[in-house]
Amino acid sequence: MKHGDTGLPALLEKHGEVFNGELGSMKNITVKLNIKPDSKPKLMKARPVPYAIRPKVEADLDALVNNKVLEPVTVSEWATPIVPVLKKDGGIRMLRF
């Protein structure tokens, strides 16, 4: 990127690796969650997934696990359900509450 170049093409050229369509990650980052001392864990029951979209939801969850976005757990005191929504293109969007 040349000095004074402020257009979108210049920005895309400079940071092209961010826009390559792949999921990135951040390494060596420490996160601190500030939880109120009187907070109690809440476990919300999972919502049923319609049979017609279950394979797509499972494939999407598997992809998130494979890309290390999600990590499977067997037990947790904290949980909220996902709500899968079918997109116009046939894909799945998973809303989290």
N, CA and C atoms as an extended XYZ file, in Angstrom:
291
Properties=species:S:1:pos:R:3:atomname:S:1:resname:S:1:resid:I:1 pbc="F F F"
N         0.852       -1.170        0.000 N   MET     1
C         0.000        0.000        0.000 CA  MET     1
C         0.896        1.230        0.000 C   MET     1
N         0.629        2.090       -0.949 N   LYS     2
C         1.425        3.302       -1.069 CA  LYS     2
C         0.928        4.357       -0.089 C   LYS     2
N         1.820        5.243        0.312 N   HIS     3
C         1.446        6.328        1.208 CA  HIS     3
C         0.335        7.165        0.559 C   HIS     3
N        -0.720        7.425        1.299 N   GLY     4
C        -1.824        8.234        0.783 CA  GLY     4
C        -2.902        7.411        0.094 C   GLY     4
N        -2.669        6.110       -0.092 N   ASP     5
C        -3.651        5.228       -0.710 CA  ASP     5
C        -4.692        4.843        0.351 C   ASP     5
N        -5.924        5.327        0.230 N   THR     6
C        -6.934        5.063        1.256 CA  THR     6
C        -8.159        4.343        0.727 C   THR     6
N        -8.161        3.957       -0.542 N   GLY     7
C        -9.331        3.307       -1.120 CA  GLY     7
C        -9.471        1.864       -0.686 C   GLY     7
N       -10.627        1.295       -0.957 N   LEU     8
C       -10.906       -0.087       -0.609 CA  LEU     8
C        -9.941       -1.059       -1.279 C   LEU     8
N        -9.632       -0.912       -2.558 N   PRO     9
C        -8.672       -1.848       -3.156 CA  PRO     9
C        -7.323       -1.861       -2.435 C   PRO     9
N        -6.857       -0.710       -2.006 N   ALA    10
C        -5.585       -0.638       -1.285 CA  ALA    10
C        -5.693       -1.336        0.064 C   ALA    10
N        -6.813       -1.152        0.740 N   LEU    11
C        -7.031       -1.794        2.036 CA  LEU    11
C        -7.086       -3.311        1.882 C   LEU    11
N        -7.801       -3.781        0.862 N   LEU    12
C        -7.883       -5.218        0.613 CA  LEU    12
C        -6.523       -5.806        0.255 C   LEU    12
N        -5.733       -5.049       -0.478 N   GLU    13
C        -4.397       -5.514       -0.836 CA  GLU    13
C        -3.498       -5.608        0.391 C   GLU    13
N        -3.557       -4.595        1.233 N   LYS    14
C        -2.707       -4.574        2.423 CA  LYS    14
C        -3.068       -5.686        3.402 C   LYS    14
N        -4.373       -5.955        3.569 N   HIS    15
C        -4.840       -6.929        4.565 CA  HIS    15
C        -5.531       -8.117        3.901 C   HIS    15
N        -5.044       -8.541        2.764 N   GLY    16
C        -5.660       -9.611        1.991 CA  GLY    16
C        -5.834      -10.916        2.754 C   GLY    16
N        -4.894      -11.227        3.650 N   GLU    17
C        -4.988      -12.483        4.398 CA  GLU    17
C        -6.215      -12.533        5.297 C   GLU    17
N        -6.743      -11.383        5.679 N   VAL    18
C        -7.937      -11.337        6.526 CA  VAL    18
C        -9.193      -11.666        5.713 C   VAL    18
N        -9.166      -11.403        4.423 N   PHE    19
C       -10.343      -11.561        3.572 CA  PHE    19
C       -10.238      -12.765        2.644 C   PHE    19
N        -9.502      -13.794        3.043 N   ASN    20
C        -9.304      -14.944        2.171 CA  ASN    20
C       -10.414      -15.977        2.264 C   ASN    20
N       -11.450      -15.745        3.057 N   GLY    21
C       -12.577      -16.666        3.162 CA  GLY    21
C       -12.376      -17.782        4.162 C   GLY    21
N       -11.220      -17.831        4.812 N   GLU    22
C       -10.949      -18.852        5.815 CA  GLU    22
C       -11.089      -18.263        7.209 C   GLU    22
N       -11.358      -19.141        8.156 N   LEU    23
C       -11.497      -18.729        9.541 CA  LEU    23
C       -10.116      -18.580       10.153 C   LEU    23
N        -9.857      -17.469       10.770 N   GLY    24
C        -8.575      -17.237       11.418 CA  GLY    24
C        -8.649      -17.548       12.899 C   GLY    24
N        -7.570      -17.313       13.586 N   SER    25
C        -7.551      -17.540       15.030 CA  SER    25
C        -6.571      -16.573       15.674 C   SER    25
N        -6.729      -16.442       16.974 N   MET    26
C        -5.834      -15.599       17.752 CA  MET    26
C        -5.102      -16.512       18.725 C   MET    26
N        -3.806      -16.403       18.760 N   LYS    27
C        -3.012      -17.252       19.629 CA  LYS    27
C        -2.404      -16.408       20.742 C   LYS    27
N        -2.125      -17.070       21.850 N   ASN    28
C        -1.476      -16.440       22.996 CA  ASN    28
C        -2.266      -15.249       23.530 C   ASN    28
N        -3.577      -15.388       23.546 N   ILE    29
C        -4.459      -14.357       24.077 CA  ILE    29
C        -5.065      -14.867       25.377 C   ILE    29
N        -5.019      -14.070       26.417 N   THR    30
C        -5.639      -14.428       27.682 CA  THR    30
C        -6.904      -13.594       27.845 C   THR    30
N        -7.985      -14.271       28.159 N   VAL    31
C        -9.271      -13.600       28.323 CA  VAL    31
C        -9.692      -13.725       29.777 C   VAL    31
N       -10.208      -12.642       30.324 N   LYS    32
C       -10.712      -12.671       31.693 CA  LYS    32
C       -12.195      -12.313       31.653 C   LYS    32
N       -13.023      -13.198       32.175 N   LEU    33
C       -14.451      -12.935       32.264 CA  LEU    33
C       -14.756      -12.385       33.645 C   LEU    33
N       -15.344      -11.224       33.670 N   ASN    34
C       -15.739      -10.629       34.947 CA  ASN    34
C       -17.178      -11.024       35.233 C   ASN    34
N       -17.355      -11.888       36.217 N   ILE    35
C       -18.675      -12.375       36.599 CA  ILE    35
C       -18.976      -11.836       37.988 C   ILE    35
N       -20.185      -11.338       38.147 N   LYS    36
C       -20.573      -10.813       39.456 CA  LYS    36
C       -20.448      -11.908       40.506 C   LYS    36
N       -19.938      -11.567       41.688 N   PRO    37
C       -19.715      -12.577       42.730 CA  PRO    37
C       -20.978      -13.355       43.114 C   PRO    37
N       -22.142      -12.738       43.006 N   ASP    38
C       -23.375      -13.425       43.405 CA  ASP    38
C       -24.049      -14.161       42.240 C   ASP    38
N       -23.368      -14.248       41.088 N   SER    39
C       -23.933      -14.952       39.933 CA  SER    39
C       -23.986      -16.446       40.188 C   SER    39
N       -25.094      -17.045       39.762 N   LYS    40
C       -25.248      -18.485       39.896 CA  LYS    40
C       -25.276      -19.095       38.502 C   LYS    40
N       -24.634      -20.253       38.305 N   PRO    41
C       -24.660      -20.898       36.993 CA  PRO    41
C       -26.094      -21.175       36.544 C   PRO    41
N       -26.314      -21.078       35.248 N   LYS    42
C       -27.636      -21.341       34.701 CA  LYS    42
C       -27.502      -22.346       33.567 C   LYS    42
N       -28.281      -23.390       33.636 N   LEU    43
C       -28.286      -24.430       32.621 CA  LEU    43
C       -29.660      -24.420       31.968 C   LEU    43
N       -29.698      -24.004       30.717 N   MET    44
C       -30.964      -23.967       29.986 CA  MET    44
C       -31.060      -25.225       29.121 C   MET    44
N       -32.225      -25.821       29.113 N   LYS    45
C       -32.448      -27.059       28.378 CA  LYS    45
C       -32.298      -26.831       26.872 C   LYS    45
N       -31.708      -27.803       26.204 N   ALA    46
C       -31.553      -27.730       24.751 CA  ALA    46
C       -32.919      -27.771       24.078 C   ALA    46
N       -33.042      -27.043       22.974 N   ARG    47
C       -34.288      -27.060       22.207 CA  ARG    47
C       -34.224      -28.199       21.194 C   ARG    47
N       -35.375      -28.799       20.903 N   PRO    48
C       -35.356      -29.875       19.903 CA  PRO    48
C       -35.022      -29.326       18.513 C   PRO    48
N       -34.238      -30.074       17.757 N   VAL    49
C       -33.875      -29.691       16.391 CA  VAL    49
C       -34.772      -30.495       15.442 C   VAL    49
N       -35.447      -29.834       14.505 N   PRO    50
C       -36.297      -30.562       13.561 CA  PRO    50
C       -35.487      -31.624       12.794 C   PRO    50
N       -36.087      -32.803       12.610 N   TYR    51
C       -35.393      -33.895       11.933 CA  TYR    51
C       -34.913      -33.503       10.543 C   TYR    51
N       -35.667      -32.673        9.850 N   ALA    52
C       -35.331      -32.303        8.470 CA  ALA    52
C       -34.002      -31.554        8.368 C   ALA    52
N       -33.632      -30.808        9.406 N   ILE    53
C       -32.383      -30.034        9.337 CA  ILE    53
C       -31.301      -30.571       10.264 C   ILE    53
N       -31.588      -31.648       10.966 N   ARG    54
C       -30.620      -32.190       11.925 CA  ARG    54
C       -29.265      -32.501       11.283 C   ARG    54
N       -29.206      -33.145       10.085 N   PRO    55
C       -27.881      -33.411        9.483 CA  PRO    55
C       -27.087      -32.130        9.196 C   PRO    55
N       -27.777      -31.075        8.754 N   LYS    56
C       -27.075      -29.807        8.484 CA  LYS    56
C       -26.554      -29.186        9.775 C   LYS    56
N       -27.348      -29.243       10.829 N   VAL    57
C       -26.929      -28.682       12.119 CA  VAL    57
C       -25.724      -29.453       12.646 C   VAL    57
N       -25.791      -30.792       12.573 N   GLU    58
C       -24.671      -31.603       13.053 CA  GLU    58
C       -23.410      -31.336       12.234 C   GLU    58
N       -23.548      -31.181       10.917 N   ALA    59
C       -22.393      -30.887       10.063 CA  ALA    59
C       -21.798      -29.527       10.409 C   ALA    59
N       -22.656      -28.543       10.669 N   ASP    60
C       -22.179      -27.207       11.027 CA  ASP    60
C       -21.455      -27.240       12.377 C   ASP    60
N       -22.024      -27.958       13.345 N   LEU    61
C       -21.369      -28.076       14.653 CA  LEU    61
C       -20.036      -28.807       14.524 C   LEU    61
N       -19.998      -29.873       13.703 N   ASP    62
C       -18.736      -30.595       13.485 CA  ASP    62
C       -17.680      -29.675       12.876 C   ASP    62
N       -18.090      -28.840       11.924 N   ALA    63
C       -17.152      -27.904       11.299 CA  ALA    63
C       -16.624      -26.909       12.326 C   ALA    63
N       -17.482      -26.426       13.217 N   LEU    64
C       -17.045      -25.492       14.252 CA  LEU    64
C       -16.057      -26.162       15.214 C   LEU    64
N       -16.292      -27.420       15.525 N   VAL    65
C       -15.358      -28.163       16.391 CA  VAL    65
C       -14.040      -28.386       15.658 C   VAL    65
N       -14.114      -28.807       14.391 N   ASN    66
C       -12.891      -29.057       13.606 CA  ASN    66
C       -12.061      -27.795       13.423 C   ASN    66
N       -12.726      -26.637       13.336 N   ASN    67
C       -12.016      -25.364       13.195 CA  ASN    67
C       -11.648      -24.751       14.537 C   ASN    67
N       -11.871      -25.498       15.606 N   LYS    68
C       -11.523      -25.097       16.972 CA  LYS    68
C       -12.234      -23.824       17.430 C   LYS    68
N       -13.451      -23.614       16.891 N   VAL    69
C       -14.287      -22.508       17.358 CA  VAL    69
C       -15.034      -22.957       18.606 C   VAL    69
N       -15.485      -24.205       18.584 N   LEU    70
C       -16.168      -24.805       19.730 CA  LEU    70
C       -15.342      -25.969       20.243 C   LEU    70
N       -15.510      -26.253       21.517 N   GLU    71
C       -14.844      -27.393       22.131 CA  GLU    71
C       -15.906      -28.237       22.814 C   GLU    71
N       -16.007      -29.509       22.462 N   PRO    72
C       -17.042      -30.351       23.089 CA  PRO    72
C       -16.787      -30.519       24.579 C   PRO    72
N       -17.859      -30.510       25.344 N   VAL    73
C       -17.788      -30.775       26.782 CA  VAL    73
C       -18.885      -31.776       27.118 C   VAL    73
N       -18.677      -32.545       28.168 N   THR    74
C       -19.695      -33.512       28.572 CA  THR    74
C       -20.556      -32.976       29.707 C   THR    74
N       -19.977      -32.109       30.533 N   VAL    75
C       -20.708      -31.557       31.677 CA  VAL    75
C       -20.366      -30.082       31.819 C   VAL    75
N       -21.381      -29.269       32.086 N   SER    76
C       -21.153      -27.856       32.341 CA  SER    76
C       -22.286      -27.314       33.193 C   SER    76
N       -21.960      -26.383       34.057 N   GLU    77
C       -22.996      -25.726       34.862 CA  GLU    77
C       -23.665      -24.597       34.086 C   GLU    77
N       -23.014      -24.128       33.018 N   TRP    78
C       -23.524      -23.028       32.214 CA  TRP    78
C       -23.872      -23.563       30.831 C   TRP    78
N       -25.077      -23.272       30.341 N   ALA    79
C       -25.445      -23.702       28.988 CA  ALA    79
C       -26.643      -22.911       28.493 C   ALA    79
N       -26.602      -22.567       27.216 N   THR    80
C       -27.750      -21.937       26.566 CA  THR    80
C       -28.011      -22.686       25.262 C   THR    80
N       -29.248      -22.722       24.821 N   PRO    81
C       -29.562      -23.480       23.616 CA  PRO    81
C       -29.171      -22.737       22.341 C   PRO    81
N       -29.018      -23.509       21.273 N   ILE    82
C       -28.866      -22.917       19.950 CA  ILE    82
C       -30.221      -22.995       19.273 C   ILE    82
N       -30.473      -22.078       18.372 N   VAL    83
C       -31.692      -22.092       17.582 CA  VAL    83
C       -31.260      -22.095       16.119 C   VAL    83
N       -31.366      -23.257       15.444 N   PRO    84
C       -30.959      -23.301       14.041 CA  PRO    84
C       -32.022      -22.680       13.141 C   PRO    84
N       -31.579      -21.831       12.223 N   VAL    85
C       -32.479      -21.157       11.286 CA  VAL    85
C       -31.986      -21.486        9.879 C   VAL    85
N       -32.900      -21.902        9.016 N   LEU    86
C       -32.550      -22.222        7.645 CA  LEU    86
C       -32.401      -20.935        6.842 C   LEU    86
N       -31.250      -20.778        6.166 N   LYS    87
C       -31.002      -19.587        5.347 CA  LYS    87
C       -31.579      -19.799        3.946 C   LYS    87
N       -31.746      -18.719        3.202 N   LYS    88
C       -32.293      -18.793        1.843 CA  LYS    88
C       -31.473      -19.706        0.941 C   LYS    88
N       -30.148      -19.734        1.157 N   ASP    89
C       -29.287      -20.559        0.312 CA  ASP    89
C       -29.250      -22.022        0.744 C   ASP    89
N       -30.066      -22.390        1.754 N   GLY    90
C       -30.121      -23.769        2.216 CA  GLY    90
C       -29.178      -24.071        3.367 C   GLY    90
N       -28.314      -23.126        3.700 N   GLY    91
C       -27.382      -23.308        4.813 CA  GLY    91
C       -28.084      -23.099        6.150 C   GLY    91
N       -27.335      -23.253        7.193 N   ILE    92
C       -27.864      -23.115        8.554 CA  ILE    92
C       -27.185      -21.941        9.261 C   ILE    92
N       -27.984      -21.143        9.932 N   ARG    93
C       -27.452      -20.117       10.823 CA  ARG    93
C       -27.848      -20.549       12.227 C   ARG    93
N       -26.889      -20.628       13.106 N   MET    94
C       -27.205      -21.038       14.466 CA  MET    94
C       -27.156      -19.831       15.391 C   MET    94
N       -28.304      -19.479       15.892 N   LEU    95
C       -28.404      -18.389       16.842 CA  LEU    95
C       -28.150      -18.955       18.228 C   LEU    95
N       -27.475      -18.202       19.053 N   ARG    96
C       -27.186      -18.633       20.419 CA  ARG    96
C       -27.785      -17.632       21.378 C   ARG    96
N       -28.468      -18.137       22.361 N   PHE    97
C       -29.117      -17.259       23.339 CA  PHE    97
C       -28.547      -17.461       24.709 C   PHE    97
